[in-house]
């Protein structure tokens, strides 16, 4: 698909990708990008990336630590500055 086709039919491009297609975008007959469906990342992906970077393996408290951190930043519809 050319860049012009992609821009003129962006919704159709997204439909193809949502259906599992990887679409190569070209400009002047030269490939400039490939757009593929997003892949859901997992804790195993994170662990593999950390190990590949030479970092120590995750400890058993990691999941709990992440849940606590997320709880600190999730806005539950209250104003965090109300008491400031």
JOZI-V263013 format. One record per backbone hydrogen bond with DSSP energy under -0.5 kcal/mol. CO is the residue of the C=O (numbers start at 1). NH is the residue of the N-H. Records with the same first field share a line. If there is no record, write none. Layout:
CO=NH + NH
This chain:
1=26
2=6
3=7
4=8
5=9
7=10
9=13
10=14
11=15
12=16
13=17
14=18
15=19
16=21
17=20
21=23
23=25 + 35
25=32 + 33
26=3
27=30
30=27
33=25
34=36
35=23
38=40
42=46
43=47
44=48
45=49
46=50
47=51
48=52
49=53
50=55
51=54
59=62
61=65
62=66
63=67
64=68
65=69
66=70
67=71
68=72
69=73
70=73 + 74
74=76
78=80
79=82
81=84
